[in-house]
């Protein structure tokens, strides 16, 4: 039953949310350090062909001397797609989609054998009315990633969009926008393959453009990912280590009264976990078989939460952005800041085109060294924008 205001409009029950603002929260922590197979599985799922992350012989001949993880790997070593600190408090009858991610990287690469530990905090929220679901909460959570030596690797701010699933299903905003599953012709698929191959060859050797050489207005090579499918969505999900049985344990920050760890956020029936049964049968909190991610690979479940068709992951789109920039920056460059806003999901049968343009050069940056600003836009085959991102990239100078 949906809670309503006096005028009969639906209402979000935030009674379990407000008192948690600003507090540290718990969540999952991985038992084991990152392995080479974890890195390879991740870049395979992201279709990120940079050989420094999977080709042992190639990597051994670079300055790294061995396989190194991509910068996007930090979210794969986190719990719940990095969304845990933004999904705090029980809102009955709710569901969640990602609204955006902002990342900062501090110069420490993730290598095989590293074990990341996360500190999480619920930063706050606002409620607005949307065409998608009526009353909608945009909540923010911060995660600090450190390695086993205490070195700061990255900081992330995730934005969760929490809404009443029944209201989104009733409105069906995506029903007419999504259309039918596209059937790609042989010629269209050949063109997708051509663009993909041209991108992977654009900087396979990892050469870094110098700051002085880059000019405002320079275009980055176009990348394409897809067509997206149930198989690709499943492969992406399984590359997040928390989705593998027995890889993580629950952690609560010490000294916090009533820390949010693994409580029920109020998912609608059919999207929740059974934590007790999961102690015997881990499939009960698997996420795809049971749990809130079911809609990503099941059309009928997707429609129940207002998404109309199987769809991709927000954290994945943010990783595409990071990988795209890091590939262009080469072995001597690094993405330092990335702020991605998710305008819409990548639906089954869509392709995602990624285009970047240098929009500024900052010699005296907040980082203490020059960076270039790059605008990135992701769009589908219809030209609809799905992600916009403003980024700061370090290049040799």
C-alpha positions in Angstrom: 0.0 0.0 0.0 1.4 3.4 -1.0 1.6 6.1 1.7 -0.1 9.4 0.6 -0.3 13.0 1.6 -3.6 14.6 2.6 -4.3 15.5 -1.0 -4.0 11.9 -2.1 -0.6 12.2 -3.8 2.1 9.5 -3.0 4.6 10.3 -0.3 8.0 8.9 0.6 8.3 7.9 4.2 11.7 9.3 5.3 11.4 8.7 9.0 14.3 6.3 9.0 16.5 8.5 6.8 16.8 12.0 8.4 18.6 11.0 11.6 21.3 9.1 9.6 22.5 12.2 7.6 26.2 12.8 8.1 26.9 9.6 9.9 29.4 6.8 9.0 27.7 3.7 7.7 28.8 0.1 7.3 28.5 -2.4 4.5 30.5 -5.1 2.9 34.2 -5.5 2.9 36.1 -8.0 0.8 38.0 -10.9 2.5 40.8 -11.3 0.0 43.1 -9.0 -1.9 42.7 -8.2 -5.6 44.0 -10.9 -7.9 45.0 -10.8 -11.5 42.0 -12.9 -12.4 39.8 -10.2 -10.8 41.4 -7.5 -12.9 41.0 -9.5 -16.1 37.4 -10.3 -15.3 36.7 -6.7 -14.7 38.2 -5.3 -18.0 36.6 -8.2 -19.9 33.2 -7.1 -18.5 33.8 -3.5 -19.3 35.0 -4.4 -22.8 38.2 -2.5 -21.9 40.9 -3.9 -24.2 43.9 -2.0 -22.8 46.6 -4.8 -22.7 48.3 -3.3 -19.6 45.3 -4.8 -17.6 45.2 -8.4 -19.0 48.3 -9.2 -21.2 51.0 -10.5 -19.0 53.8 -10.3 -21.7 52.8 -6.8 -22.7 52.6 -5.5 -19.2 55.9 -7.0 -18.2 57.6 -4.8 -20.8 56.1 -1.5 -19.5 57.2 0.7 -16.7 54.7 -1.1 -14.4 56.5 -4.4 -14.9 53.3 -6.4 -14.4 49.6 -6.2 -14.9 48.0 -3.2 -13.1 44.3 -2.6 -12.5 42.5 0.2 -14.3 41.4 3.2 -12.3 37.8 2.1 -12.6 38.7 -1.1 -10.6 38.1 0.7 -7.3 34.3 0.3 -7.7 34.7 -3.4 -8.5 36.4 -3.9 -5.1 33.6 -2.1 -3.3 30.2 -3.4 -2.1 27.0 -2.8 -3.9 28.4 -1.0 -6.9 29.6 1.7 -4.6 26.0 2.7 -3.8 26.0 1.6 -0.1 26.4 5.0 1.6 23.8 6.6 -0.7 21.1 4.0 0.1 20.6 4.5 3.8 17.4 4.2 5.7 14.2 2.2 5.1 11.7 3.7 2.6 8.8 1.2 2.3 7.8 0.3 -1.3 10.9 1.9 -2.8 13.4 1.0 -5.5 16.7 2.7 -6.5 18.6 3.6 -9.7 21.9 5.5 -9.9 21.8 9.2 -10.7 25.5 9.8 -11.0 29.0 9.4 -9.6 31.9 11.7 -8.9 35.4 10.4 -8.5 38.8 11.7 -7.3 42.0 9.7 -7.7 45.2 10.4 -5.8 48.0 8.8 -7.7 48.1 5.3 -6.1 47.6 2.5 -8.6 45.8 -0.7 -7.7 48.0 -3.7 -8.2 47.5 -7.5 -7.8 47.8 -8.3 -4.1 46.2 -5.0 -2.9 43.3 -5.1 -0.6 41.1 -2.1 -0.6 39.2 -1.0 2.5 36.3 1.5 2.4 35.1 4.2 4.8 31.5 5.2 4.0 29.4 8.2 5.1 25.8 9.1 4.3 26.2 12.7 3.1 22.6 13.9 2.7 19.5 14.1 0.4 16.9 16.2 -1.3 13.4 15.4 -2.4 11.9 16.6 -5.7 8.9 15.8 -7.9 9.8 13.9 -11.1 7.9 12.8 -14.2 9.4 9.4 -13.7 8.0 8.6 -10.3 6.5 11.7 -8.6 8.2 12.2 -5.2 11.8 11.2 -5.6 14.8 11.3 -3.3 18.3 12.2 -4.6 20.7 11.0 -1.9 24.5 11.2 -1.7 27.0 8.9 -0.1 30.8 9.2 0.1 33.3 6.4 0.0 37.0 6.7 0.7 39.1 3.9 -0.7 42.5 3.0 0.9 44.8 0.1 0.3 46.3 -2.2 2.9 49.2 0.3 3.5 46.7 3.0 4.4 47.5 4.9 1.1 44.6 6.9 -0.3 43.6 5.5 -3.6 40.3 7.3 -4.5 37.2 9.0 -3.2 33.8 8.6 -4.6 30.5 10.3 -4.2 27.5 8.3 -5.5 24.0 9.7 -6.1 21.1 7.4 -5.6 17.7 8.0 -7.0 15.1 6.4 -4.6 11.4 6.4 -5.6 8.2 4.5 -5.1 8.3 1.6 -7.5 4.5 1.4 -7.8 4.3 5.0 -8.8 7.0 4.6 -11.5 5.3 1.5 -12.8 2.0 3.3 -13.1 3.5 6.3 -14.9 5.5 4.1 -17.3 7.6 7.0 -18.6 10.0 4.7 -20.5 7.3 2.6 -22.1 7.0 4.8 -25.2 10.6 6.1 -25.1 12.3 2.7 -25.2 10.6 1.1 -28.1 11.1 -2.4 -29.3 14.3 -4.4 -29.0 16.4 -3.3 -32.0 17.4 -6.0 -34.5 20.8 -5.0 -35.8 21.6 -5.7 -39.5 24.8 -7.4 -40.5 26.0 -4.1 -42.0 25.2 -2.1 -38.9 27.1 -4.6 -36.7 30.1 -4.5 -39.1 30.2 -0.7 -38.6 30.0 -1.0 -34.8 32.9 -3.5 -35.0 34.9 -1.0 -37.2 34.5 1.8 -34.7 35.3 -0.4 -31.8 38.5 -1.7 -33.5 39.6 1.7 -34.5 39.3 2.9 -30.9 41.2 -0.1 -29.4 44.1 0.6 -31.9 44.1 4.3 -31.2 46.4 4.0 -28.2 47.1 0.3 -27.6 50.8 1.1 -26.8 49.8 3.5 -24.0 51.6 6.6 -25.4 50.7 9.7 -23.4 50.0 13.0 -25.2 52.0 15.8 -23.6 50.1 18.7 -22.0 51.7 21.2 -24.4 50.6 19.2 -27.5 46.9 19.0 -26.5 44.7 21.9 -27.7 41.3 23.0 -26.7 38.8 21.6 -29.2 40.8 18.4 -29.7 38.5 15.4 -30.2 39.2 12.1 -28.6 38.7 8.9 -30.7 35.1 7.7 -30.6 34.4 4.5 -28.6 31.4 2.2 -28.9 30.1 -0.4 -26.5 27.4 -2.9 -27.4 24.9 -3.9 -28.5 24.0 -4.4 -24.8 22.3 -7.7 -24.0 21.2 -9.9 -21.1 24.6 -11.7 -21.5 26.6 -8.4 -21.3 24.6 -7.1 -18.3 25.1 -10.4 -16.5 28.8 -10.4 -17.3 29.1 -6.9 -15.9 27.4 -7.8 -12.7 29.5 -10.8 -12.0 32.7 -8.8 -12.4 31.8 -6.9 -9.2 33.5 -9.1 -6.6 30.8 -8.7 -4.0 28.4 -10.6 -6.3 30.6 -13.8 -5.9 29.5 -16.1 -3.1 31.5 -15.8 0.1 33.8 -12.9 -1.0 32.8 -10.4 1.6 31.7 -9.9 5.2 29.6 -7.3 6.9 31.4 -4.4 8.7 30.1 -1.8 11.1 32.2 1.3 11.9 33.0 1.3 15.6 31.3 3.6 18.0 28.3 4.4 15.8 24.9 3.8 17.3 22.6 1.9 15.0 25.0 1.9 12.0 23.4 1.1 8.6 25.0 -2.1 7.5 22.8 -4.6 5.7 19.3 -3.6 6.7 16.3 -3.7 4.4 16.0 -0.4 2.5 12.3 -1.1 1.9 12.4 -2.9 -1.5 9.1 -4.0 -3.0 8.2 -7.6 -2.8 10.4 -9.8 -5.0 13.4 -7.5 -4.8 14.7 -8.1 -1.3 17.3 -10.4 0.2 16.8 -13.2 2.7 19.8 -12.7 5.0 19.1 -15.7 7.2 18.6 -18.1 4.4 21.8 -16.7 2.7 23.9 -18.1 5.6 23.0 -21.6 4.1 22.1 -20.8 0.5 24.0 -17.7 -0.7 21.7 -17.5 -3.7 19.2 -15.9 -1.4 21.3 -12.7 -1.4 22.8 -13.2 -4.8 21.4 -10.0 -6.4 20.5 -11.4 -9.9 18.6 -14.5 -8.9 17.1 -12.7 -5.9 17.4 -9.1 -5.0 17.3 -5.5 -6.3 19.4 -6.1 -9.4 16.8 -8.6 -10.9 15.4 -5.9 -13.2 18.7 -5.5 -15.0 18.3 -8.9 -16.7 14.5 -9.6 -16.5 12.1 -7.5 -18.5 9.1 -8.4 -16.3 11.0 -7.3 -13.1 12.3 -4.2 -14.9 8.7 -3.1 -15.7 7.8 -3.5 -12.0 10.3 -0.7 -11.1 9.4 1.6 -14.0 12.2 0.7 -16.4 10.2 -1.1 -19.1 13.1 -3.4 -20.3 16.4 -4.9 -19.1 18.9 -2.2 -18.5 22.5 -1.6 -17.5 24.3 -0.3 -14.4 25.1 3.2 -13.4 28.5 2.2 -11.9 29.3 0.5 -15.2 28.7 3.7 -17.2 30.9 5.7 -14.9 33.6 3.0 -15.4 33.3 3.3 -19.2 34.0 7.0 -18.8 37.0 6.5 -16.7 38.5 3.8 -18.9 37.8 5.9 -22.0 39.8 8.8 -20.6 42.6 6.6 -19.1 43.1 4.9 -22.4 43.7 8.2 -24.1 45.9 9.5 -21.3 48.3 6.5 -21.7 50.7 5.0 -19.2 52.1 8.3 -18.0 48.7 10.0 -17.6 46.0 9.7 -15.0 42.3 10.6 -14.6 42.2 12.8 -11.5 38.6 13.8 -11.4 35.4 12.6 -13.1 31.9 13.9 -12.5 29.3 11.8 -14.4 25.6 12.6 -14.5 23.4 9.7 -15.7 20.6 11.0 -17.9 19.1 7.6 -18.7 19.9 3.9 -18.8 21.6 1.8 -21.4 18.8 -0.5 -22.4 19.0 -4.0 -23.9 19.8 -3.9 -27.6 21.1 -0.4 -27.4 24.7 0.6 -28.2 26.5 3.3 -26.4 28.8 5.8 -28.3 31.4 7.7 -26.2 32.7 11.0 -27.5 35.2 13.3 -25.8 36.4 16.8 -26.4 39.1 18.9 -24.7 37.4 22.0 -23.4 40.1 23.6 -21.2 43.7 23.5 -20.2 44.5 24.4 -16.6 48.2 25.0 -15.9 47.8 26.0 -12.2 45.2 23.5 -11.1 44.0 22.5 -7.6 46.1 19.4 -8.0 49.4 21.3 -8.1 50.2 20.3 -11.7 48.6 21.0 -15.1 45.4 19.1 -16.1 43.2 19.2 -19.2 39.4 19.3 -18.9 37.5 16.9 -21.1 33.8 16.8 -21.7 32.5 13.3 -22.4 29.0 12.5 -23.8 27.5 9.1 -24.1 24.6 8.5 -26.5 22.7 5.7 -27.9 22.0 4.8 -31.6 19.1 7.3 -31.6 21.3 10.1 -30.5 19.7 10.2 -27.0 22.2 11.4 -24.3 22.6 8.8 -21.5 25.6 10.3 -19.7 27.4 13.6 -19.5 30.7 14.0 -17.8 33.2 16.7 -17.0 36.7 15.4 -16.2 40.2 16.5 -15.3 43.1 14.5 -16.7 46.7 14.7 -15.8 49.2 14.4 -18.7 53.0 14.6 -18.8 54.4 18.1 -19.2 
